[in-house]
Amino acid sequence: MTDLDGRVALVTGSSSGIGEAIARLLSLHGANLVVNSSSSVSQGENVAAALPTDSIYVRADISEPLQCRGLVEAAMDRFGRIDMLVNNAGWTSQVDHTDLEGLTEEIFRRTFEVNVFGTWVLTKEAIPYLAMSPDGNVVMITSVAGIRPVGSSIAYAMSKAALNHLTLLLAKSFGPIRVNAVAPGLIATPWTADWADLHETVAQRAPAGRSGVADDIARAVLALVTNSYVTGEILVVDGGLTQVL
């Protein structure tokens, strides 16, 4: 028996990077997994197949409401329960904060369609089933960009700030379901693989002396889902960088 033995976790955007690390760690602690992505099907299937617990892969784009419902229904059809929802899926495009023309309406809308509207719809679909769990909980993967004026674009930072506040609103309104957020700083993922200069800058400035890795975020998620008396918290995981910005 482990601390999550028999529970079911749905982790969006979990075919690689932070989401994959979260899925792997939760599975190592006994949870059955629903692995998800909007594309990267073979990669997602490989992740699910490699997990030590009962796991499935479900392709779904959370910006499409019907696909959100299908994702939740697939989890219920397979496992009959959902105990944890980790909202990790997100979208961004790099646009300098001073580039008003570069932040097009298309980029702005897509950022919010995935990061905010998609996360909201999926969470709303899952809440009735999370309420049936002895410790139903949601973890939002947000960003320090939702706390400080940084990030890949203004739209991205705004969307993550919205999720941070949504965390507090849901925690207040839907207890005993617990709702928390993890706000990462710069994390080494496939998306940031070619950001060597930025990783070096963070390593020089952050008190921890390095940028983060996906497992840092996975461990933060594990801490939140296994502590049944924590809700409405935004856990910043950035090596102390926001303390010196």
N, C-alpha and C positions, 0 to 999 in steps of 0.2 A: 504494500500500500504506500502511495505517496500522497502529497498534499492536494493534488488535483485528480486523484484517481477516479476515473469514471465520468468526470465532468466533460462538457463539450464546449470547445472554443471555436468561434468563427473569426478568422483573421483576414481582413481584406488586404489586397495588394501584397500577398504573401508568397509570390513565386520567386522573389529574390530580395536582397537587401535587408532592410530593417524588418519587414514583414516576415520574411523567411526565418530570420533569427528568432523572432518572437514565436512563430509556429514551432520551431524545433525545440526551444526551451520549454514551452508549455507541454509539449508532447513528452519530453524527457521527465517531466514531473507528473505524468500520468493522464493528461487531458487527451481526449479524442479531438481531432482537428478537422475543420472545414477550411481548406486552402483555397484561395481565390485570386484571380487576376482578370483584367479586362482583355488581355491578349496573352502572349507567352504561354500558350496552352501546354506544350510539351514540357516546358520548364516547371510549370505548376504541378503537372501530373507526376513528374519526377520527385518533386519535393514531397508530395503527399505519399508517394510509394515508399520513400526512404524513412518516413517517421516511424518510431517504434510502437505507436498506438494506432488504433483504428482511425483511419483518416481518408478523406475524399477530397478531390479537386472539383471545384465548380467555377466555370467561366461565367462572369457577370460584370457588366459595366455599371457601377453604382450611380452614374449620372442618368441612367434610364430607370424610372420608377418600377416598371414591370419586371425588370431584371433584378432589382432589389428584392421584390416579393418572391421571385423565383429562387433567389439565393437562400432566403430564409426558409422557404418551403422545402428546398433540397436538404437543408440541414435537419429539419424536423422529420422529413421522410426517412432519412438514414438513421438518425439517432433518437428521435422522439423528444429531444430537449435541446435547449441552448442555455448555457450557464454564463458564458463570457462572450462579449462582442468587442473585438479590438478593431477600431476604425483607423486603419493605417493607410488605406488607399488615398492617393492624392495626385494632383497634377499641377505643374508649374511651367513657366517659360521665363528664361532670364531676360529681364528688361531693366536697364538702369533706372533708378528712382527719379532721375531728372529728365528722363526721355518721355515726355507726355505723348508724343505721336507714336512712339514705339509700343506703348501700352494700348494696343488696339482694343476696340470693343469686343472683337472675337476672343482675344486672349483673356480679357477681363471676365467675360461671360463663361468661358470654358473653365477658368479657375474656380469660379463660384459654383458652377454646375456640378463639378466633381467634389471639391473640398467641402462645400457647405450644404448645398441642396442634396447631393447624393448621400452624404453622411447623415443628414437629418432624416431623409426618407428611410434609409436602411435601419437606422436606430428606431424609428417609429414602428417599422414592421416587426422588429425584434422584441420590443418592450413587452408585449403580452406574454411571450414565452419566457423572457428573462424573469418576469414576475412570478413564474411558477417554480423557479429554481430556489433552493435553500439559501443561495448566496449569488443571485444574479448580479452581474456587474458589467459595466461598459468602460473601456479605456479609449480615449481619444489620443491619437498621436498628432500633436500639434507642432509647435516650433517656438523657439525663442523669438522668431520674427513676429509672433503674435503678442510679444511682451515689450520688445525693444524695436526701434525704427530701423530694422535691418531686413535682409531676405532677398530672394531672387527677383522679386518684383513688388511693387506696392500692392497689387491685387493679391498676391500670395500672402503677404503680411496681414492684410485686412482679413482674408479668409481664415487664417489661423487665429487671429484675435477673436473672430466670431465663434470659432470652435471652443476656444478657452471659456468664453462667456456661456456658450451653450452647455458646457460641462457643469457650470455652477447652477444654471437654471434647471437642468434635468435632475441633478442631485437633490435639489431642494424640493422638486415637484413629484418625483417618482420613487422616493424611498419606500420600502427598504432596498430597492435596486440601488446599487452603488455606482456612481459615475465619477470617474477621475480622468485626468489627462497627464500625458508625459510630453514635455516640451523639449525636444532635442536641440542642441547646438549643432555645429558642423559635424557630420558623421561620414566616415569613409564608406561609401556605397558605390555601386556601378555608376550612379548618376553623378557623383562627385569625384570620380576616379581621375579626371584630368584637371582637377583644381589644385594642383600641387602648391602653387604660391599661396593660396588661401589656407590650405592645411598648415603650411609652414608659419604663416602669420598667426593662426590660432595657437599653434604649439608655442610660439614665442610669448603670446600675451596671456593665455589662459593660466590660471594658477596651477591647474593640473599638469601643465607642460605638454599637452598633446591635444589633437582633435579626437573625436570619439570614434568608436567602432559600433557595429550593429548590436553586438552582444551587450553593450552598455545600456541600450534602450530596452532590449529584451529583459534584462535583469530588473530594470525599473518597473516594467509591466508586471513581471512575476511578483514583485514586492507588493504591488497594489492589489492584484487579484487574490493574493493569499492573506491579506490583512482585512478581516471582515468588519473592522471598525473605522475604516478610512473611506470617506466620500467627500466629493466637492473640492478635491485638491488638484492643483496643477504642479506637477513635479518637474522642475527644470533640471535637465541632465546635459550640462554644457561645460563641465570641467571648471566651473566658476567664471566663465568668460563674461557673462552679463554683469558680474560684480566689478569689472574693470572697463566696461564699454562706456 
